[in-house]
Structure formats: C-alpha cells, structure tokens
C-alpha cells in the first residue's frame, strides 16, 4: 500500500470509470479538483486503489485478492501507526470486497448499534444512496414561514457556518467554492439557520450537503433551503444526488421529503482514529 504521486493520478482514471456506485468525491480527488490522497498496491501497474478526500470520505476499489495490500490496509484501517486523528468513512466496489473485509477485519469489525469504542475497531454502518425523482419533487407543498430569508452562500457564511457538514469541509477554500460550487443559506430573523450546498460537482452531477444550526432544528428550515438548491439544479440542468448513513435518521428522512428515493444501500465502514 503506497501513496501515489498526484502526477500519476491518470493511472486511476480508467479503473474509476468502471465503478458504478456513487463516487463523485473520488473523481474530484483523482481529477485534482479537491484535496485528497490516493493509495495503490503498485506504483507501476496499480490494480487496487484507496481514494480519500480531505473530509474523510473514501473509496476502496479494484482487485480485492491482493493479500499483501490487504494486510497493509488492515493496519491502515485500524490506524496502528496513529497517522490520523479523525475517522474515515469508506465505501467499496465491487461487492466482493465485503466478504474479503469481513474476513480481514475479523472481530475488529463491529456493528454501529453494538459499538462502544472509538479506536482499534472498524465500525460497520450502512450507506444509503438516493436518486432524485422530479415527479416526487413536483408534488411537494412547501409551507410558508414568516421572518425567513434565503440568500446565496457567500464567503462569510462559508467561513462561519457551524456544524460538521458545511462547505468549508468539502472545498479547499472559499474562493474555490464561490468559483466552482453553489450554496443557499436560510436566515431566520437575520440569523444564519441552515445551509444547503454542493458538496461536490462533476460535469452535470451535484451532490448535496446540508447543515442546520442546533437552535433552528425541527422547524422545517432544512427542507426549504434544500428545495432552493434543487430548484437551482433543475434550472441549470444539474442532476442532484444525495447519500447518507442509514443511521443518520434526519438526513435519511429529509432526502425523501425533498424528492429523493432510495436507490441502493451498501456496507459503510468507519475506519478507526
């Protein structure tokens, strides 16, 4: 398992094209649109790939039978050398990886509902990927709320929006976001309440990120501001996509409120910190 230099990311492009699950963030890393790293089994002729972006989302794909890579990856996943202090959230392709990882991780693989540890384990979650339904979206009846205003997300909001799912964690800086991304923010009585934004854009596909400030939750603000971003997608011919952990009930329910339908579910691994 070796780190691939950015000048050789072209070696990942063709294998990545054969990945049929949502891998927008991995494409953004490999195309050098956002910061991240790529690890491979072999620098000259790589067959196994691990792509991670700066927020911590990652994709393991390619040859699942490479034992030397897999053994090295086990140490990486358990953070044996303490090279990171945050979690990484990993999807895999193809599905053959799941049997390989189950055997590789052994008793270190723990279901999220049973996990009581933060380190020295791999937590097993479920990743839900949604597909946008224009018909379902057209049936939404948005309620009116007084004292709110929706504005375009600017540099000040980019820097100051609280929470863990905000533009500053998905884009290299505010200039990059303002030039290549888009977001809308909802103000309630002039206070910043919620933000819906492009966490990633590749060609005509936009992945949606959403965050609501704690004191403004359960008021319907996330639904309203998400619909504003979806309207932008429809007008500008972007396909909006949404994904979240099944265990994230708020995001799971919200996606279906704003016109998305469950497309597929996959194992989702939280690597140790």
C-alpha positions as YAML, in Angstrom:
chain: A
units: angstrom
residues:
- id: 1
  name: UNK
  ca: [0.00, 0.00, 0.00]
- id: 2
  name: UNK
  ca: [1.85, 3.06, -1.29]
- id: 3
  name: UNK
  ca: [0.92, 6.69, -1.78]
- id: 4
  name: UNK
  ca: [0.54, 7.64, -5.43]
- id: 5
  name: UNK
  ca: [2.02, 10.94, -6.56]
- id: 6
  name: UNK
  ca: [-0.52, 13.38, -8.00]
- id: 7
  name: UNK
  ca: [1.30, 13.49, -11.32]
- id: 8
  name: UNK
  ca: [0.34, 9.82, -11.80]
- id: 9
  name: UNK
  ca: [-3.37, 10.13, -10.98]
- id: 10
  name: UNK
  ca: [-4.08, 9.38, -14.64]
- id: 11
  name: UNK
  ca: [-3.44, 5.72, -13.74]
- id: 12
  name: UNK
  ca: [-6.60, 5.76, -11.64]
- id: 13
  name: UNK
  ca: [-8.96, 7.37, -14.15]
- id: 14
  name: UNK
  ca: [-9.80, 4.33, -16.26]
- id: 15
  name: UNK
  ca: [-10.33, 1.90, -13.33]
- id: 16
  name: UNK
  ca: [-12.51, 4.52, -11.62]
- id: 17
  name: UNK
  ca: [-14.76, 4.73, -14.69]
- id: 18
  name: UNK
  ca: [-15.79, 1.13, -14.07]
- id: 19
  name: UNK
  ca: [-17.06, 1.92, -10.56]
- id: 20
  name: UNK
  ca: [-20.85, 2.00, -10.85]
- id: 21
  name: UNK
  ca: [-21.73, 3.31, -7.37]
- id: 22
  name: UNK
  ca: [-21.73, 7.00, -6.44]
- id: 23
  name: UNK
  ca: [-18.07, 8.06, -6.37]
- id: 24
  name: UNK
  ca: [-18.26, 11.77, -7.11]
- id: 25
  name: UNK
  ca: [-15.81, 12.70, -4.34]
- id: 26
  name: UNK
  ca: [-13.26, 10.12, -5.55]
- id: 27
  name: UNK
  ca: [-13.49, 11.51, -9.09]
- id: 28
  name: UNK
  ca: [-12.97, 15.01, -7.72]
- id: 29
  name: UNK
  ca: [-9.77, 13.89, -5.96]
- id: 30
  name: UNK
  ca: [-8.40, 11.98, -8.94]
- id: 31
  name: UNK
  ca: [-9.22, 14.88, -11.28]
- id: 32
  name: UNK
  ca: [-7.39, 17.18, -8.82]
- id: 33
  name: UNK
  ca: [-10.45, 19.33, -8.16]
- id: 34
  name: UNK
  ca: [-10.25, 18.85, -4.37]
- id: 35
  name: UNK
  ca: [-7.58, 17.82, -1.91]
- id: 36
  name: UNK
  ca: [-7.09, 14.15, -1.08]
- id: 37
  name: UNK
  ca: [-4.82, 11.13, -1.36]
- id: 38
  name: UNK
  ca: [-4.65, 8.00, -3.48]
- id: 39
  name: UNK
  ca: [-3.03, 4.79, -2.26]
- id: 40
  name: UNK
  ca: [-2.31, 1.87, -4.59]
- id: 41
  name: UNK
  ca: [-0.84, -1.63, -4.45]
- id: 42
  name: UNK
  ca: [1.79, -0.98, -7.10]
- id: 43
  name: UNK
  ca: [3.17, 2.26, -8.50]
- id: 44
  name: UNK
  ca: [3.94, 0.88, -11.95]
- id: 45
  name: UNK
  ca: [0.77, -1.06, -12.70]
- id: 46
  name: UNK
  ca: [-1.78, -0.47, -9.93]
- id: 47
  name: UNK
  ca: [-4.77, -2.79, -9.61]
- id: 48
  name: UNK
  ca: [-6.05, -1.91, -6.13]
- id: 49
  name: UNK
  ca: [-6.95, 1.65, -5.12]
- id: 50
  name: UNK
  ca: [-7.89, 3.58, -2.00]
- id: 51
  name: UNK
  ca: [-9.02, 7.18, -2.62]
- id: 52
  name: UNK
  ca: [-9.73, 9.56, 0.25]
- id: 53
  name: UNK
  ca: [-10.77, 13.21, 0.24]
- id: 54
  name: UNK
  ca: [-9.97, 15.73, 2.94]
- id: 55
  name: UNK
  ca: [-13.34, 15.43, 4.73]
- id: 56
  name: UNK
  ca: [-12.70, 11.73, 5.32]
- id: 57
  name: UNK
  ca: [-14.91, 10.06, 2.72]
- id: 58
  name: UNK
  ca: [-13.09, 7.24, 0.95]
- id: 59
  name: UNK
  ca: [-13.46, 4.56, -1.69]
- id: 60
  name: UNK
  ca: [-11.70, 1.20, -1.81]
- id: 61
  name: UNK
  ca: [-11.94, -0.44, -5.22]
- id: 62
  name: UNK
  ca: [-10.21, -2.69, -7.69]
- id: 63
  name: UNK
  ca: [-8.58, -6.07, -7.05]
- id: 64
  name: UNK
  ca: [-9.76, -7.49, -3.70]
- id: 65
  name: UNK
  ca: [-7.48, -10.55, -3.83]
- id: 66
  name: UNK
  ca: [-4.15, -8.78, -3.34]
- id: 67
  name: UNK
  ca: [-3.11, -10.23, 0.01]
- id: 68
  name: UNK
  ca: [-0.07, -8.00, 0.60]
- id: 69
  name: UNK
  ca: [-2.14, -4.86, 0.02]
- id: 70
  name: UNK
  ca: [-4.94, -6.17, 2.22]
- id: 71
  name: UNK
  ca: [-2.62, -6.88, 5.15]
- id: 72
  name: UNK
  ca: [-1.16, -3.37, 4.90]
- id: 73
  name: UNK
  ca: [-4.66, -1.94, 4.61]
- id: 74
  name: UNK
  ca: [-5.71, -3.67, 7.84]
- id: 75
  name: UNK
  ca: [-3.03, -1.75, 9.75]
- id: 76
  name: UNK
  ca: [-4.11, 1.45, 7.99]
- id: 77
  name: UNK
  ca: [-7.80, 0.89, 8.75]
- id: 78
  name: UNK
  ca: [-7.08, 0.27, 12.45]
- id: 79
  name: UNK
  ca: [-4.74, 3.28, 12.49]
- id: 80
  name: UNK
  ca: [-2.00, 1.17, 14.06]
- id: 81
  name: UNK
  ca: [0.66, 3.81, 13.36]
- id: 82
  name: UNK
  ca: [-1.59, 6.68, 14.54]
- id: 83
  name: UNK
  ca: [-1.23, 8.61, 11.30]
- id: 84
  name: UNK
  ca: [-4.64, 10.33, 11.65]
- id: 85
  name: UNK
  ca: [-6.82, 11.70, 14.44]
- id: 86
  name: UNK
  ca: [-10.15, 11.56, 12.58]
- id: 87
  name: UNK
  ca: [-12.38, 8.83, 11.24]
- id: 88
  name: UNK
  ca: [-12.53, 7.81, 7.60]
- id: 89
  name: UNK
  ca: [-15.82, 6.67, 6.05]
- id: 90
  name: UNK
  ca: [-15.30, 4.04, 3.38]
- id: 91
  name: UNK
  ca: [-17.38, 2.59, 0.56]
- id: 92
  name: UNK
  ca: [-16.18, -0.37, -1.52]
- id: 93
  name: UNK
  ca: [-16.56, -1.62, -5.07]
- id: 94
  name: UNK
  ca: [-17.23, -4.28, -6.18]
- id: 95
  name: UNK
  ca: [-19.29, -6.12, -3.55]
- id: 96
  name: UNK
  ca: [-16.64, -8.88, -3.42]
- id: 97
  name: UNK
  ca: [-14.70, -6.57, -1.13]
- id: 98
  name: UNK
  ca: [-17.24, -7.04, 1.65]
- id: 99
  name: UNK
  ca: [-16.52, -10.74, 2.15]
- id: 100
  name: UNK
  ca: [-12.79, -10.05, 1.94]
- id: 101
  name: UNK
  ca: [-13.00, -7.28, 4.55]
- id: 102
  name: UNK
  ca: [-15.21, -9.32, 6.85]
- id: 103
  name: UNK
  ca: [-12.51, -12.00, 6.95]
- id: 104
  name: UNK
  ca: [-9.68, -9.48, 7.10]
- id: 105
  name: UNK
  ca: [-11.14, -7.38, 9.93]
- id: 106
  name: UNK
  ca: [-12.41, -10.39, 11.92]
- id: 107
  name: UNK
  ca: [-13.55, -9.45, 15.42]
- id: 108
  name: UNK
  ca: [-12.39, -5.86, 14.87]
- id: 109
  name: UNK
  ca: [-15.49, -5.34, 12.69]
- id: 110
  name: UNK
  ca: [-18.33, -4.15, 14.95]
- id: 111
  name: UNK
  ca: [-21.87, -3.11, 14.01]
- id: 112
  name: UNK
  ca: [-22.58, 0.53, 14.81]
- id: 113
  name: UNK
  ca: [-25.50, -0.48, 17.05]
- id: 114
  name: UNK
  ca: [-23.13, -2.59, 19.17]
- id: 115
  name: UNK
  ca: [-20.06, -0.36, 19.19]
- id: 116
  name: UNK
  ca: [-18.82, 1.18, 22.42]
- id: 117
  name: UNK
  ca: [-15.25, 2.00, 21.32]
- id: 118
  name: UNK
  ca: [-13.67, 4.81, 19.30]
- id: 119
  name: UNK
  ca: [-10.35, 3.18, 18.49]
- id: 120
  name: UNK
  ca: [-8.97, -0.21, 17.50]
- id: 121
  name: UNK
  ca: [-12.18, -1.25, 15.71]
- id: 122
  name: UNK
  ca: [-13.88, -0.86, 12.34]
- id: 123
  name: UNK
  ca: [-17.48, 0.25, 12.75]
- id: 124
  name: UNK
  ca: [-19.96, -1.20, 10.25]
- id: 125
  name: UNK
  ca: [-22.71, 1.16, 9.10]
- id: 126
  name: UNK
  ca: [-25.00, 1.27, 6.06]
- id: 127
  name: UNK
  ca: [-24.66, 3.85, 3.29]
- id: 128
  name: UNK
  ca: [-27.88, 4.85, 1.52]
- id: 129
  name: UNK
  ca: [-27.67, 6.31, -1.96]
- id: 130
  name: UNK
  ca: [-30.70, 8.16, -3.31]
- id: 131
  name: UNK
  ca: [-31.91, 9.06, -6.78]
- id: 132
  name: UNK
  ca: [-33.83, 12.25, -7.48]
- id: 133
  name: UNK
  ca: [-37.44, 11.89, -8.62]
- id: 134
  name: UNK
  ca: [-38.73, 15.00, -10.47]
- id: 135
  name: UNK
  ca: [-42.27, 13.66, -10.15]
- id: 136
  name: UNK
  ca: [-41.99, 13.24, -6.39]
- id: 137
  name: UNK
  ca: [-40.42, 16.68, -6.09]
- id: 138
  name: UNK
  ca: [-43.24, 18.29, -8.10]
- id: 139
  name: UNK
  ca: [-45.75, 17.04, -5.51]
- id: 140
  name: UNK
  ca: [-44.10, 18.88, -2.60]
- id: 141
  name: UNK
  ca: [-46.27, 21.54, -0.99]
- id: 142
  name: UNK
  ca: [-43.95, 23.94, 0.81]
- id: 143
  name: UNK
  ca: [-45.33, 25.64, 3.91]
- id: 144
  name: UNK
  ca: [-44.94, 29.38, 4.45]
- id: 145
  name: UNK
  ca: [-42.78, 30.54, 7.36]
- id: 146
  name: UNK
  ca: [-42.54, 34.16, 8.43]
- id: 147
  name: UNK
  ca: [-39.31, 36.02, 9.15]
- id: 148
  name: UNK
  ca: [-37.07, 33.90, 6.95]
- id: 149
  name: UNK
  ca: [-34.89, 34.87, 4.00]
- id: 150
  name: UNK
  ca: [-32.84, 32.72, 1.64]
- id: 151
  name: UNK
  ca: [-29.55, 34.14, 0.38]
- id: 152
  name: UNK
  ca: [-26.75, 32.80, -1.76]
- id: 153
  name: UNK
  ca: [-23.98, 31.33, 0.40]
- id: 154
  name: UNK
  ca: [-21.11, 33.83, 0.43]
- id: 155
  name: UNK
  ca: [-17.57, 33.85, 1.77]
- id: 156
  name: UNK
  ca: [-18.67, 34.97, 5.22]
- id: 157
  name: UNK
  ca: [-21.16, 32.12, 5.56]
- id: 158
  name: UNK
  ca: [-18.58, 29.71, 4.12]
- id: 159
  name: UNK
  ca: [-16.16, 30.60, 6.92]
- id: 160
  name: UNK
  ca: [-18.64, 30.90, 9.81]
- id: 161
  name: UNK
  ca: [-21.37, 28.31, 9.30]
- id: 162
  name: UNK
  ca: [-21.18, 25.98, 12.34]
- id: 163
  name: UNK
  ca: [-21.51, 22.23, 12.12]
- id: 164
  name: UNK
  ca: [-19.71, 19.29, 10.53]
- id: 165
  name: UNK
  ca: [-21.41, 19.19, 7.11]
- id: 166
  name: UNK
  ca: [-20.61, 22.65, 5.78]
- id: 167
  name: UNK
  ca: [-18.91, 23.90, 2.59]
- id: 168
  name: UNK
  ca: [-15.57, 24.61, 4.27]
- id: 169
  name: UNK
  ca: [-15.04, 20.88, 4.88]
- id: 170
  name: UNK
  ca: [-15.67, 19.90, 1.25]
- id: 171
  name: UNK
  ca: [-13.95, 22.69, -0.69]
- id: 172
  name: UNK
  ca: [-10.31, 23.75, -0.48]
- id: 173
  name: UNK
  ca: [-11.18, 27.39, 0.34]
- id: 174
  name: UNK
  ca: [-13.94, 29.98, -0.08]
- id: 175
  name: UNK
  ca: [-12.61, 31.18, -3.44]
- id: 176
  name: UNK
  ca: [-12.73, 27.65, -4.83]
- id: 177
  name: UNK
  ca: [-16.29, 27.24, -3.53]
- id: 178
  name: UNK
  ca: [-17.51, 30.59, -4.85]
- id: 179
  name: UNK
  ca: [-15.99, 29.93, -8.26]
- id: 180
  name: UNK
  ca: [-16.88, 26.25, -8.72]
- id: 181
  name: UNK
  ca: [-19.64, 25.49, -6.22]
- id: 182
  name: UNK
  ca: [-23.02, 26.84, -5.17]
- id: 183
  name: UNK
  ca: [-25.00, 27.09, -1.98]
- id: 184
  name: UNK
  ca: [-28.01, 28.76, -0.42]
- id: 185
  name: UNK
  ca: [-28.46, 29.72, 3.20]
- id: 186
  name: UNK
  ca: [-31.60, 30.39, 5.20]
- id: 187
  name: UNK
  ca: [-31.71, 33.27, 7.66]
- id: 188
  name: UNK
  ca: [-34.32, 33.42, 10.40]
- id: 189
  name: UNK
  ca: [-34.76, 36.89, 11.87]
- id: 190
  name: UNK
  ca: [-31.41, 37.72, 10.20]
- id: 191
  name: UNK
  ca: [-29.66, 34.81, 11.97]
- id: 192
  name: UNK
  ca: [-27.97, 32.06, 9.99]
- id: 193
  name: UNK
  ca: [-30.11, 28.93, 10.42]
- id: 194
  name: UNK
  ca: [-29.40, 26.40, 7.65]
- id: 195
  name: UNK
  ca: [-27.28, 25.87, 4.55]
- id: 196
  name: UNK
  ca: [-27.73, 23.61, 1.52]
- id: 197
  name: UNK
  ca: [-24.75, 23.43, -0.81]
- id: 198
  name: UNK
  ca: [-22.92, 21.48, -3.46]
- id: 199
  name: UNK
  ca: [-20.52, 19.21, -1.61]
- id: 200
  name: UNK
  ca: [-19.18, 18.11, -5.00]
- id: 201
  name: UNK
  ca: [-19.86, 18.85, -8.66]
- id: 202
  name: UNK
  ca: [-18.62, 16.71, -11.54]
- id: 203
  name: UNK
  ca: [-19.91, 17.54, -15.02]
- id: 204
  name: UNK
  ca: [-23.70, 17.86, -14.64]
- id: 205
  name: UNK
  ca: [-23.99, 15.94, -11.35]
- id: 206
  name: UNK
  ca: [-24.21, 17.73, -7.99]
- id: 207
  name: UNK
  ca: [-24.05, 16.04, -4.60]
- id: 208
  name: UNK
  ca: [-25.99, 17.92, -1.94]
- id: 209
  name: UNK
  ca: [-24.76, 18.72, 1.56]
- id: 210
  name: UNK
  ca: [-27.00, 20.17, 4.26]
- id: 211
  name: UNK
  ca: [-26.46, 21.59, 7.76]
- id: 212
  name: UNK
  ca: [-28.85, 23.21, 10.23]
- id: 213
  name: UNK
  ca: [-27.71, 25.13, 13.30]
- id: 214
  name: UNK
  ca: [-28.72, 23.36, 16.51]
- id: 215
  name: UNK
  ca: [-31.11, 26.04, 17.76]
- id: 216
  name: UNK
  ca: [-33.04, 26.06, 14.46]
- id: 217
  name: UNK
  ca: [-33.64, 22.34, 14.00]
- id: 218
  name: UNK
  ca: [-37.09, 20.73, 13.66]
- id: 219
  name: UNK
  ca: [-38.57, 23.89, 12.14]
- id: 220
  name: UNK
  ca: [-38.64, 22.80, 8.50]
- id: 221
  name: UNK
  ca: [-35.76, 25.09, 7.52]
- id: 222
  name: UNK
  ca: [-33.60, 22.34, 6.02]
- id: 223
  name: UNK
  ca: [-36.43, 21.28, 3.71]
- id: 224
  name: UNK
  ca: [-36.96, 24.84, 2.48]
- id: 225
  name: UNK
  ca: [-33.32, 25.63, 1.77]
- id: 226
  name: UNK
  ca: [-32.75, 22.22, 0.14]
- id: 227
  name: UNK
  ca: [-35.62, 22.90, -2.24]
- id: 228
  name: UNK
  ca: [-34.00, 26.20, -3.18]
- id: 229
  name: UNK
  ca: [-30.81, 24.34, -4.17]
- id: 230
  name: UNK
  ca: [-32.81, 21.69, -6.04]
- id: 231
  name: UNK
  ca: [-34.60, 24.43, -7.98]
- id: 232
  name: UNK
  ca: [-31.17, 25.73, -8.95]
- id: 233
  name: UNK
  ca: [-30.22, 22.23, -10.14]
- id: 234
  name: UNK
  ca: [-33.37, 21.90, -12.23]
- id: 235
  name: UNK
  ca: [-32.95, 25.35, -13.80]
- id: 236
  name: UNK
  ca: [-29.28, 24.78, -14.58]
- id: 237
  name: UNK
  ca: [-29.67, 21.13, -15.68]
- id: 238
  name: UNK
  ca: [-27.73, 19.52, -12.84]
- id: 239
  name: UNK
  ca: [-28.73, 16.10, -11.58]
- id: 240
  name: UNK
  ca: [-28.91, 16.38, -7.77]
- id: 241
  name: UNK
  ca: [-27.80, 13.32, -5.80]
- id: 242
  name: UNK
  ca: [-27.95, 12.55, -2.08]
- id: 243
  name: UNK
  ca: [-26.33, 9.96, 0.13]
- id: 244
  name: UNK
  ca: [-26.10, 9.45, 3.87]
- id: 245
  name: UNK
  ca: [-25.73, 6.84, 6.58]
- id: 246
  name: UNK
  ca: [-28.90, 4.89, 7.24]
- id: 247
  name: UNK
  ca: [-28.18, 5.60, 10.90]
- id: 248
  name: UNK
  ca: [-28.46, 9.36, 10.19]
- id: 249
  name: UNK
  ca: [-32.23, 9.43, 10.54]
- id: 250
  name: UNK
  ca: [-32.53, 13.18, 9.97]
- id: 251
  name: UNK
  ca: [-30.77, 13.13, 6.61]
- id: 252
  name: UNK
  ca: [-32.48, 9.89, 5.58]
- id: 253
  name: UNK
  ca: [-35.96, 11.32, 6.19]
- id: 254
  name: UNK
  ca: [-35.15, 14.75, 4.75]
- id: 255
  name: UNK
  ca: [-33.92, 13.30, 1.46]
- id: 256
  name: UNK
  ca: [-37.28, 11.65, 0.89]
- id: 257
  name: UNK
  ca: [-39.14, 14.83, 1.84]
- id: 258
  name: UNK
  ca: [-37.41, 16.81, -0.92]
- id: 259
  name: UNK
  ca: [-37.94, 14.39, -3.79]
- id: 260
  name: UNK
  ca: [-35.35, 11.63, -3.45]
- id: 261
  name: UNK
  ca: [-35.97, 7.90, -3.45]
- id: 262
  name: UNK
  ca: [-33.72, 5.15, -2.11]
- id: 263
  name: UNK
  ca: [-31.63, 3.74, -4.98]
- id: 264
  name: UNK
  ca: [-29.43, 1.23, -3.13]
- id: 265
  name: UNK
  ca: [-27.79, 0.50, 0.19]
- id: 266
  name: UNK
  ca: [-24.22, -0.65, 0.83]
- id: 267
  name: UNK
  ca: [-22.00, -1.50, 3.78]
- id: 268
  name: UNK
  ca: [-20.24, 1.63, 5.03]
- id: 269
  name: UNK
  ca: [-17.09, 1.25, 7.10]
- id: 270
  name: UNK
  ca: [-15.92, 3.78, 9.68]
- id: 271
  name: UNK
  ca: [-12.16, 3.33, 9.95]
- id: 272
  name: UNK
  ca: [-10.56, 3.84, 13.34]
- id: 273
  name: UNK
  ca: [-8.99, 7.08, 14.53]
...
